[in-house]
Each structure stands twice: as C-alpha cells, then as structure tokens.
Amino acid sequence: MNALKLPEGCSIVSQPIWGAIGYTCPALLGTLLAAPHRRQLLFIGDGAFQLTGQEISTMLRRGAAPIIFLINNRGYTIERMILGPNAHFNDIAAWSYEDLLHGFGGKECGKFIKVGDISGLQKVLQNPSNGDRLLLIEVSFDPLDGPPGLSEFGKMARDYDYPTSYGMSSVKS
C-alpha cells in the first residue's frame, strides 16, 4: 500500500515490514478513535488478522464504520516467499470470517461481503458503504498471489536472514 498514490488530504498508516505482523488492525482502532470523522480503510492479510482481529469487537461496540479488506490467502504469503511455498508453518486455520461480526456482537452494526474474483471486487467497489457501519470484505486469493516484486523481496530476505552458514540457502521459493 505504500506505493499507492492518494488524493490530497489522505494519509496512510502502515507497518514498515513484515516483522510487525498484526499491527494494522489495532492501528486502525487507534486511528478510528483519534479521527472518527475521517473515512478509514484497512487492508490486512488473514494471518495478521487472526492475531489481532478481536479489535473489531471494540470497533463495533463504539459504532466505528471502517471498511476492512481482509485478504484471505490461507496463510502467510510473505513467509511463503521467504522460506518456501509449502512450509506447513505458514498455513493458518480456516476461519468463517462471515460469522465474526455476529460473534463479536455486531450483527446489526456491521456488514460482511465475500468476493472471490476481480469482477466481484469491482462490483463491491462500485457501491461502497455509506459509512454508517463497519464493512468487512473478504477477498480470496491464492496462497502465492502477491504484488509484483514480492518473490524477489522474499529471496533477498531469505538470503539476509538465513545465510549459507545456517544451511538455509538451499530453500527454494
């Protein structure tokens, strides 16, 4: 998201690198409390969300109305790029994200939409939420689907974090 060009008056809060996994959902809560008059969007992977997604219960209780794009790629894609696509420790539990709003007590305060492809996402974006309640949009991706350059970044991180002396240089992306 850091490469995103935003209109004048918009700002972005992001984690600097993958090592801050789980930071963005509580950061969203903080920005909602600090600036409730501003429209807030969150883009978060399912792995990071599973660490701190309970903050949605506070958002719902306080009547906050962000739009949350939950990127469901069934695990830690960045880690798959670093330590191999089939490393089992990058898999996560398959949550029913649709049931979370009800479970967090916000059935009336929030709305859930699930999209599985670009056309479904485009349709949702044509009719964005009017900002009266939280909107959770689950967007499904393949486990290795990532932005351009992620695979190369993963290789650089692997080479830096796991040099040959540790026997990790043979891990393939």
Z-matrix of the N, CA and C atoms (Angstrom, degrees):
N
C 1 1.449
C 2 1.527 1 111.74
N 3 1.330 2 116.35 1 -19.48
C 4 1.461 3 118.49 2 -177.13
C 5 1.522 4 112.87 3 -64.62
N 6 1.314 5 118.36 4 -22.15
C 7 1.460 6 121.34 5 179.01
C 8 1.533 7 112.13 6 -86.68
N 9 1.315 8 117.04 7 -3.74
C 10 1.459 9 121.97 8 -178.11
C 11 1.524 10 111.18 9 -67.57
N 12 1.321 11 116.70 10 133.11
C 13 1.462 12 121.63 11 175.65
C 14 1.525 13 107.55 12 -89.39
N 15 1.305 14 115.76 13 119.80
C 16 1.454 15 121.39 14 -176.46
C 17 1.521 16 110.76 15 -106.06
N 18 1.323 17 117.25 16 150.62
C 19 1.470 18 120.63 17 175.59
C 20 1.531 19 110.62 18 -65.29
N 21 1.296 20 115.51 19 160.94
C 22 1.470 21 122.07 20 176.53
C 23 1.520 22 109.67 21 -54.15
N 24 1.317 23 116.16 22 137.05
C 25 1.458 24 121.39 23 177.64
C 26 1.515 25 114.03 24 90.44
N 27 1.321 26 117.60 25 -7.48
C 28 1.467 27 121.13 26 178.28
C 29 1.527 28 108.83 27 -93.44
N 30 1.290 29 115.53 28 152.80
C 31 1.458 30 119.93 29 176.30
C 32 1.520 31 108.64 30 -137.00
N 33 1.327 32 114.83 31 165.00
C 34 1.457 33 120.60 32 -178.52
C 35 1.519 34 108.94 33 -133.16
N 36 1.303 35 115.36 34 139.62
C 37 1.461 36 122.39 35 173.40
C 38 1.517 37 105.13 36 -118.18
N 39 1.328 38 116.40 37 127.41
C 40 1.465 39 118.24 38 -179.33
C 41 1.515 40 110.10 39 -146.05
N 42 1.300 41 114.49 40 161.56
C 43 1.457 42 119.56 41 173.76
C 44 1.520 43 107.42 42 -82.62
N 45 1.316 44 117.86 43 145.15
C 46 1.462 45 119.75 44 -174.44
C 47 1.523 46 114.18 45 -73.06
N 48 1.306 47 118.56 46 -24.54
C 49 1.460 48 121.47 47 -175.54
C 50 1.526 49 108.03 48 -163.26
N 51 1.296 50 117.05 49 168.73
C 52 1.453 51 121.40 50 -175.05
C 53 1.533 52 112.54 51 -61.53
N 54 1.323 53 119.58 52 -18.75
C 55 1.461 54 122.40 53 -178.55
C 56 1.508 55 113.88 54 -65.50
N 57 1.309 56 118.94 55 -10.00
C 58 1.466 57 122.25 56 -179.90
C 59 1.525 58 110.11 57 -104.34
N 60 1.294 59 117.21 58 35.16
C 61 1.458 60 121.60 59 -175.57
C 62 1.528 61 110.77 60 -56.56
N 63 1.314 62 115.59 61 134.50
C 64 1.449 63 121.64 62 -179.97
C 65 1.518 64 113.49 63 92.23
N 66 1.313 65 118.05 64 -1.65
C 67 1.461 66 122.50 65 -176.79
C 68 1.518 67 113.14 66 -70.36
N 69 1.321 68 117.77 67 -35.54
C 70 1.461 69 119.89 68 -164.90
C 71 1.529 70 115.11 69 -73.86
N 72 1.312 71 119.52 70 -31.78
C 73 1.474 72 119.06 71 179.58
C 74 1.531 73 110.89 72 -68.12
N 75 1.337 74 119.94 73 -47.15
C 76 1.463 75 118.39 74 174.25
C 77 1.530 76 112.13 75 -65.92
N 78 1.333 77 117.98 76 -31.80
C 79 1.466 78 119.94 77 176.46
C 80 1.526 79 110.21 78 -64.09
N 81 1.327 80 116.90 79 -38.56
C 82 1.464 81 120.36 80 175.67
C 83 1.526 82 110.09 81 -59.78
N 84 1.318 83 117.15 82 -45.73
C 85 1.464 84 119.81 83 178.29
C 86 1.534 85 109.79 84 -57.16
N 87 1.319 86 116.75 85 -43.42
C 88 1.463 87 120.00 86 179.03
C 89 1.516 88 113.13 87 -62.27
N 90 1.333 89 116.99 88 -42.41
C 91 1.467 90 119.27 89 179.86
C 92 1.524 91 111.12 90 -70.55
N 93 1.324 92 117.06 91 -32.29
C 94 1.469 93 120.25 92 176.24
C 95 1.521 94 110.90 93 -65.29
N 96 1.313 95 116.75 94 -39.67
C 97 1.458 96 120.29 95 179.15
C 98 1.525 97 111.40 96 -72.33
N 99 1.331 98 115.98 97 -36.39
C 100 1.461 99 120.02 98 -178.27
C 101 1.523 100 112.68 99 -75.62
N 102 1.323 101 117.02 100 -33.58
C 103 1.470 102 120.87 101 -176.23
C 104 1.525 103 110.32 102 -139.05
N 105 1.322 104 118.41 103 68.34
C 106 1.460 105 120.93 104 -176.11
C 107 1.525 106 113.56 105 -64.83
N 108 1.299 107 118.05 106 -17.95
C 109 1.459 108 122.43 107 -179.78
C 110 1.528 109 112.71 108 -80.39
N 111 1.329 110 117.80 109 -12.27
C 112 1.467 111 120.98 110 -177.68
C 113 1.523 112 110.78 111 -95.51
N 114 1.330 113 116.28 112 148.64
C 115 1.473 114 121.72 113 176.95
C 116 1.515 115 107.82 114 -76.53
N 117 1.312 116 117.09 115 128.73
C 118 1.464 117 122.32 116 -175.37
C 119 1.523 118 109.91 117 -117.57
N 120 1.329 119 115.28 118 133.90
C 121 1.456 120 122.45 119 175.86
C 122 1.519 121 108.42 120 -122.03
N 123 1.319 122 116.69 121 145.48
C 124 1.460 123 121.86 122 174.67
C 125 1.518 124 108.36 123 -129.96
N 126 1.319 125 116.01 124 133.07
C 127 1.457 126 123.24 125 171.75
C 128 1.516 127 105.52 126 -116.18
N 129 1.332 128 117.01 127 115.75
C 130 1.462 129 120.93 128 -173.69
C 131 1.519 130 109.94 129 -142.18
N 132 1.318 131 115.43 130 139.81
C 133 1.460 132 120.85 131 175.72
C 134 1.517 133 111.08 132 -77.17
N 135 1.312 134 115.61 133 157.96
C 136 1.463 135 120.13 134 -177.28
C 137 1.519 136 112.57 135 -65.17
N 138 1.320 137 118.23 136 -34.21
C 139 1.461 138 120.08 137 177.96
C 140 1.513 139 111.69 138 -64.06
N 141 1.320 140 117.22 139 -48.63
C 142 1.460 141 121.42 140 177.89
C 143 1.522 142 110.45 141 -63.96
N 144 1.312 143 116.63 142 -39.46
C 145 1.460 144 120.60 143 -179.57
C 146 1.526 145 111.19 144 -61.63
N 147 1.324 146 116.63 145 -39.21
C 148 1.462 147 119.02 146 -178.80
C 149 1.520 148 112.62 147 -67.01
N 150 1.317 149 117.90 148 -16.53
C 151 1.463 150 120.73 149 176.33
C 152 1.527 151 112.39 150 -79.73
N 153 1.342 152 117.17 151 -35.67
C 154 1.471 153 119.60 152 -169.93
C 155 1.522 154 113.93 153 -138.32
N 156 1.301 155 118.42 154 13.64
C 157 1.458 156 121.66 155 -176.63
C 158 1.514 157 114.86 156 -63.09
N 159 1.342 158 117.61 157 -15.94
C 160 1.466 159 119.60 158 179.24
C 161 1.518 160 111.98 159 -62.51
N 162 1.341 161 117.67 160 -15.27
C 163 1.468 162 120.25 161 176.99
C 164 1.530 163 111.41 162 -62.13
N 165 1.339 164 116.63 163 -20.49
C 166 1.469 165 119.77 164 176.62
C 167 1.524 166 110.75 165 -59.85
N 168 1.332 167 117.51 166 -32.76
C 169 1.470 168 118.86 167 179.56
C 170 1.526 169 110.65 168 -61.51
N 171 1.317 170 117.85 169 -38.25
C 172 1.464 171 120.70 170 177.33
C 173 1.524 172 110.42 171 -69.49
N 174 1.322 173 116.68 172 -39.93
C 175 1.475 174 119.97 173 178.16
C 176 1.521 175 110.23 174 -60.07
N 177 1.325 176 116.74 175 -45.00
C 178 1.463 177 121.06 176 180.00
C 179 1.529 178 111.02 177 -65.02
N 180 1.318 179 116.45 178 -43.61
C 181 1.464 180 120.83 179 -179.32
C 182 1.519 181 111.48 180 -61.96
N 183 1.325 182 116.71 181 -33.23
C 184 1.461 183 120.79 182 -178.51
C 185 1.535 184 112.67 183 -90.98
N 186 1.334 185 116.75 184 -0.13
C 187 1.461 186 120.28 185 178.03
C 188 1.514 187 114.28 186 76.00
N 189 1.321 188 117.52 187 20.16
C 190 1.468 189 121.36 188 178.66
C 191 1.523 190 109.78 189 -69.19
N 192 1.327 191 115.99 190 151.45
C 193 1.474 192 120.17 191 -174.16
C 194 1.525 193 112.60 192 -132.09
N 195 1.330 194 117.79 193 55.08
C 196 1.461 195 118.06 194 176.35
C 197 1.526 196 111.29 195 -76.69
N 198 1.314 197 115.61 196 166.38
C 199 1.461 198 121.39 197 168.00
C 200 1.519 199 106.04 198 -105.72
N 201 1.325 200 116.50 199 122.49
C 202 1.463 201 122.30 200 -178.40
C 203 1.515 202 108.81 201 -113.00
N 204 1.328 203 115.63 202 118.92
C 205 1.461 204 121.91 203 174.61
C 206 1.521 205 106.93 204 -96.33
N 207 1.320 206 116.58 205 107.22
C 208 1.443 207 121.86 206 179.66
C 209 1.525 208 108.28 207 -93.98
N 210 1.311 209 116.44 208 111.13
C 211 1.469 210 122.42 209 -177.83
C 212 1.520 211 108.08 210 -84.88
N 213 1.321 212 116.30 211 103.28
C 214 1.460 213 121.37 212 -177.56
C 215 1.523 214 109.00 213 -94.16
N 216 1.331 215 114.74 214 99.68
C 217 1.470 216 119.86 215 175.14
C 218 1.522 217 110.68 216 -118.54
N 219 1.313 218 114.67 217 21.38
C 220 1.463 219 123.54 218 173.22
C 221 1.532 220 113.48 219 58.88
N 222 1.332 221 115.81 220 39.91
C 223 1.464 222 117.69 221 175.18
C 224 1.508 223 113.16 222 144.45
N 225 1.308 224 114.51 223 -159.94
C 226 1.459 225 122.66 224 -174.96
C 227 1.529 226 110.56 225 -97.89
N 228 1.324 227 116.40 226 88.95
C 229 1.465 228 120.71 227 -177.20
C 230 1.514 229 111.61 228 -60.97
N 231 1.324 230 118.81 229 -42.66
C 232 1.460 231 119.95 230 -179.65
C 233 1.524 232 110.15 231 -60.06
N 234 1.307 233 116.98 232 -40.84
C 235 1.466 234 119.86 233 179.00
C 236 1.530 235 111.03 234 -69.52
N 237 1.323 236 117.40 235 -32.30
C 238 1.464 237 119.76 236 175.07
C 239 1.530 238 109.87 237 -62.18
N 240 1.327 239 115.62 238 -37.59
C 241 1.463 240 119.91 239 179.38
C 242 1.526 241 111.59 240 -70.24
N 243 1.320 242 116.98 241 -27.87
C 244 1.465 243 120.53 242 -178.41
C 245 1.526 244 111.28 243 -84.91
N 246 1.327 245 117.48 244 -50.42
C 247 1.463 246 120.59 245 -172.22
C 248 1.518 247 114.63 246 -114.39
N 249 1.306 248 117.57 247 19.76
C 250 1.453 249 120.08 248 173.92
C 251 1.507 250 113.45 249 106.37
N 252 1.316 251 115.90 250 139.43
C 253 1.461 252 120.91 251 -173.92
C 254 1.526 253 114.79 252 -68.47
N 255 1.320 254 118.24 253 -19.92
C 256 1.458 255 119.92 254 -175.02
C 257 1.520 256 113.41 255 -110.26
N 258 1.331 257 117.50 256 12.82
C 259 1.460 258 120.20 257 179.43
C 260 1.535 259 108.64 258 -67.50
N 261 1.316 260 116.35 259 116.46
C 262 1.475 261 121.33 260 -173.35
C 263 1.520 262 113.65 261 -60.16
N 264 1.329 263 118.68 262 -25.32
C 265 1.465 264 119.91 263 -178.45
C 266 1.522 265 112.36 264 -73.31
N 267 1.328 266 117.98 265 -2.93
C 268 1.466 267 121.07 266 175.59
C 269 1.521 268 112.62 267 -97.06
N 270 1.323 269 116.30 268 1.95
C 271 1.462 270 121.41 269 175.92
C 272 1.531 271 108.70 270 -87.63
N 273 1.314 272 116.63 271 149.48
C 274 1.463 273 120.99 272 177.46
C 275 1.525 274 109.06 273 -128.73
N 276 1.318 275 115.63 274 168.29
C 277 1.464 276 121.11 275 178.28
C 278 1.529 277 110.21 276 -66.90
N 279 1.314 278 115.81 277 146.79
C 280 1.471 279 121.31 278 178.51
C 281 1.530 280 108.20 279 -86.07
N 282 1.324 281 116.02 280 99.07
C 283 1.463 282 120.95 281 178.92
C 284 1.519 283 111.03 282 -83.72
N 285 1.304 284 115.81 283 153.29
C 286 1.457 285 122.15 284 170.37
C 287 1.529 286 106.48 285 -92.73
N 288 1.325 287 116.24 286 88.48
C 289 1.461 288 120.90 287 -175.55
C 290 1.525 289 112.30 288 -63.06
N 291 1.315 290 115.67 289 -27.73
C 292 1.469 291 119.85 290 179.00
C 293 1.528 292 111.08 291 -62.19
N 294 1.310 293 116.18 292 -34.39
C 295 1.458 294 120.31 293 -177.67
C 296 1.526 295 113.13 294 -78.79
N 297 1.316 296 118.02 295 -11.80
C 298 1.460 297 119.77 296 -176.41
C 299 1.524 298 113.36 297 -62.62
N 300 1.320 299 117.20 298 -44.37
C 301 1.464 300 118.75 299 -177.88
C 302 1.522 301 110.77 300 -58.39
N 303 1.313 302 116.38 301 -42.94
C 304 1.466 303 120.08 302 177.45
C 305 1.525 304 110.01 303 -64.96
N 306 1.327 305 116.26 304 -44.82
C 307 1.460 306 120.49 305 -179.69
C 308 1.515 307 113.43 306 -63.48
N 309 1.311 308 116.50 307 -31.24
C 310 1.464 309 120.81 308 178.81
C 311 1.526 310 111.80 309 -86.92
N 312 1.314 311 117.56 310 5.07
C 313 1.451 312 120.93 311 176.20
C 314 1.514 313 114.34 312 83.47
N 315 1.320 314 117.07 313 19.69
C 316 1.450 315 118.62 314 -174.74
C 317 1.505 316 115.14 315 -119.91
N 318 1.330 317 117.23 316 30.46
C 319 1.461 318 119.96 317 -178.67
C 320 1.527 319 111.95 318 -52.91
N 321 1.309 320 117.66 319 -39.19
C 322 1.460 321 121.05 320 -179.85
C 323 1.533 322 112.26 321 -87.84
N 324 1.327 323 116.80 322 -17.85
C 325 1.474 324 121.42 323 -174.36
C 326 1.516 325 112.92 324 -95.68
N 327 1.307 326 116.77 325 -10.12
C 328 1.451 327 119.52 326 -175.68
C 329 1.509 328 112.48 327 -138.38
N 330 1.300 329 114.60 328 162.46
C 331 1.465 330 121.38 329 179.47
C 332 1.521 331 108.42 330 -131.69
N 333 1.327 332 116.83 331 142.44
C 334 1.462 333 123.00 332 -179.82
C 335 1.519 334 109.65 333 -119.22
N 336 1.327 335 115.65 334 136.62
C 337 1.468 336 121.92 335 173.88
C 338 1.517 337 107.34 336 -135.29
N 339 1.320 338 116.84 337 136.02
C 340 1.468 339 121.33 338 176.29
C 341 1.518 340 108.67 339 -115.91
N 342 1.332 341 116.04 340 129.88
C 343 1.457 342 120.67 341 177.10
C 344 1.530 343 108.53 342 -125.51
N 345 1.316 344 115.27 343 146.15
C 346 1.453 345 119.99 344 -176.23
C 347 1.511 346 114.79 345 -116.95
N 348 1.337 347 116.35 346 -2.51
C 349 1.465 348 117.95 347 180.00
C 350 1.529 349 109.56 348 -155.33
N 351 1.316 350 115.25 349 173.58
C 352 1.464 351 121.19 350 -176.16
C 353 1.528 352 111.30 351 -61.98
N 354 1.321 353 117.79 352 -40.79
C 355 1.467 354 118.49 353 -178.69
C 356 1.528 355 111.04 354 -64.98
N 357 1.323 356 117.42 355 -37.28
C 358 1.459 357 120.28 356 176.51
C 359 1.523 358 111.46 357 -64.73
N 360 1.326 359 115.89 358 -39.87
C 361 1.461 360 119.65 359 178.19
C 362 1.527 361 110.90 360 -66.73
N 363 1.322 362 116.84 361 -42.06
C 364 1.469 363 120.18 362 178.37
C 365 1.523 364 111.29 363 -60.73
N 366 1.323 365 116.21 364 -38.41
C 367 1.470 366 120.13 365 178.56
C 368 1.524 367 110.70 366 -63.76
N 369 1.327 368 116.92 367 -43.00
C 370 1.469 369 120.83 368 178.29
C 371 1.523 370 110.41 369 -63.89
N 372 1.326 371 117.15 370 -40.43
C 373 1.460 372 120.80 371 -177.11
C 374 1.531 373 112.65 372 -71.14
N 375 1.316 374 117.02 373 -20.10
C 376 1.467 375 120.14 374 176.38
C 377 1.522 376 111.55 375 -72.42
N 378 1.316 377 116.19 376 -23.66
C 379 1.467 378 121.97 377 179.72
C 380 1.519 379 109.89 378 -126.77
N 381 1.317 380 118.10 379 67.55
C 382 1.467 381 118.88 380 -176.90
C 383 1.527 382 111.37 381 -66.02
N 384 1.288 383 114.59 382 161.52
C 385 1.467 384 120.87 383 177.83
C 386 1.520 385 109.90 384 -59.22
N 387 1.306 386 116.02 385 146.77
C 388 1.463 387 119.31 386 179.12
C 389 1.521 388 112.05 387 -83.21
N 390 1.322 389 116.86 388 5.18
C 391 1.456 390 120.33 389 175.00
C 392 1.508 391 115.57 390 85.93
N 393 1.342 392 117.52 391 10.97
C 394 1.458 393 118.79 392 -178.82
C 395 1.525 394 113.06 393 -89.48
N 396 1.325 395 116.99 394 -12.58
C 397 1.460 396 120.17 395 177.66
C 398 1.524 397 110.44 396 -157.74
N 399 1.317 398 115.15 397 161.87
C 400 1.453 399 121.90 398 -179.93
C 401 1.521 400 110.01 399 -61.06
N 402 1.327 401 116.10 400 137.76
C 403 1.459 402 121.76 401 176.68
C 404 1.516 403 108.27 402 -122.77
N 405 1.329 404 116.83 403 118.96
C 406 1.459 405 123.67 404 177.64
C 407 1.520 406 108.16 405 -106.84
N 408 1.329 407 115.96 406 115.02
C 409 1.468 408 121.81 407 -178.99
C 410 1.523 409 108.12 408 -111.96
N 411 1.315 410 116.61 409 112.14
C 412 1.460 411 121.20 410 176.31
C 413 1.530 412 107.97 411 -88.93
N 414 1.323 413 115.39 412 123.21
C 415 1.465 414 121.66 413 -179.72
C 416 1.525 415 107.65 414 -116.15
N 417 1.323 416 117.12 415 119.75
C 418 1.463 417 121.49 416 -176.88
C 419 1.521 418 111.53 417 -86.89
N 420 1.319 419 114.91 418 134.82
C 421 1.462 420 123.00 419 175.93
C 422 1.512 421 109.14 420 -134.07
N 423 1.328 422 116.54 421 161.68
C 424 1.453 423 121.07 422 172.82
C 425 1.525 424 109.01 423 -72.18
N 426 1.332 425 118.40 424 152.03
C 427 1.466 426 120.99 425 -177.48
C 428 1.534 427 114.97 426 -56.95
N 429 1.315 428 118.72 427 -27.15
C 430 1.469 429 120.14 428 -178.97
C 431 1.522 430 112.75 429 -105.93
N 432 1.313 431 117.28 430 11.87
C 433 1.461 432 120.71 431 178.63
C 434 1.521 433 108.84 432 -81.09
N 435 1.305 434 116.40 433 119.56
C 436 1.455 435 120.39 434 -178.87
C 437 1.512 436 110.18 435 -147.46
N 438 1.318 437 116.01 436 172.50
C 439 1.462 438 119.65 437 -179.75
C 440 1.520 439 111.46 438 -68.34
N 441 1.334 440 116.50 439 161.07
C 442 1.468 441 119.88 440 178.14
C 443 1.531 442 110.25 441 -55.43
N 444 1.300 443 116.15 442 137.41
C 445 1.454 444 121.27 443 176.93
C 446 1.519 445 114.84 444 90.07
N 447 1.341 446 118.21 445 -9.32
C 448 1.461 447 119.82 446 -177.25
C 449 1.521 448 111.69 447 -65.33
N 450 1.315 449 117.07 448 -40.22
C 451 1.457 450 120.29 449 179.14
C 452 1.531 451 110.91 450 -62.05
N 453 1.328 452 116.87 451 -43.32
C 454 1.470 453 120.88 452 178.57
C 455 1.530 454 110.42 453 -65.76
N 456 1.333 455 116.82 454 -41.46
C 457 1.463 456 120.25 455 176.43
C 458 1.525 457 110.13 456 -60.17
N 459 1.327 458 116.81 457 -42.09
C 460 1.462 459 120.75 458 178.84
C 461 1.511 460 111.77 459 -59.11
N 462 1.316 461 116.94 460 -42.20
C 463 1.465 462 121.06 461 177.97
C 464 1.524 463 110.44 462 -64.00
N 465 1.314 464 117.89 463 -43.61
C 466 1.468 465 120.77 464 179.25
C 467 1.534 466 110.47 465 -63.28
N 468 1.321 467 117.69 466 -42.86
C 469 1.463 468 121.19 467 178.55
C 470 1.524 469 110.77 468 -64.08
N 471 1.331 470 116.67 469 -41.62
C 472 1.465 471 121.03 470 178.48
C 473 1.526 472 110.29 471 -61.66
N 474 1.325 473 116.57 472 -46.13
C 475 1.465 474 120.19 473 -179.31
C 476 1.522 475 111.40 474 -64.29
N 477 1.329 476 116.94 475 -35.26
C 478 1.463 477 120.97 476 179.71
C 479 1.532 478 111.43 477 -75.35
N 480 1.340 479 115.99 478 -49.09
C 481 1.462 480 120.36 479 -175.00
C 482 1.530 481 113.83 480 -76.59
N 483 1.318 482 116.69 481 -28.72
C 484 1.458 483 120.95 482 -174.70
C 485 1.523 484 109.80 483 -129.46
N 486 1.302 485 118.15 484 71.11
C 487 1.465 486 120.35 485 -178.11
C 488 1.527 487 111.36 486 -65.00
N 489 1.298 488 114.59 487 167.61
C 490 1.472 489 122.25 488 -176.76
C 491 1.515 490 111.88 489 -51.68
N 492 1.317 491 117.80 490 -35.12
C 493 1.464 492 120.45 491 -177.31
C 494 1.527 493 112.60 492 -60.93
N 495 1.332 494 117.82 493 -20.29
C 496 1.454 495 120.83 494 177.82
C 497 1.522 496 112.68 495 -97.03
N 498 1.294 497 117.05 496 2.36
C 499 1.457 498 120.86 497 177.48
C 500 1.508 499 115.12 498 76.37
N 501 1.322 500 119.31 499 14.65
C 502 1.454 501 121.81 500 -176.62
C 503 1.522 502 113.03 501 -97.45
N 504 1.307 503 118.79 502 -5.68
C 505 1.462 504 119.62 503 -174.68
C 506 1.516 505 112.23 504 -66.95
N 507 1.323 506 117.55 505 -14.05
C 508 1.464 507 119.11 506 -179.69
C 509 1.511 508 113.16 507 -85.82
N 510 1.329 509 118.35 508 -4.60
C 511 1.469 510 121.27 509 178.35
C 512 1.517 511 108.74 510 -65.93
N 513 1.299 512 116.64 511 130.55
C 514 1.480 513 122.01 512 -178.61
C 515 1.510 514 110.52 513 -103.03
N 516 1.329 515 116.22 514 142.11
C 517 1.469 516 120.73 515 175.83
C 518 1.492 517 110.22 516 -73.65
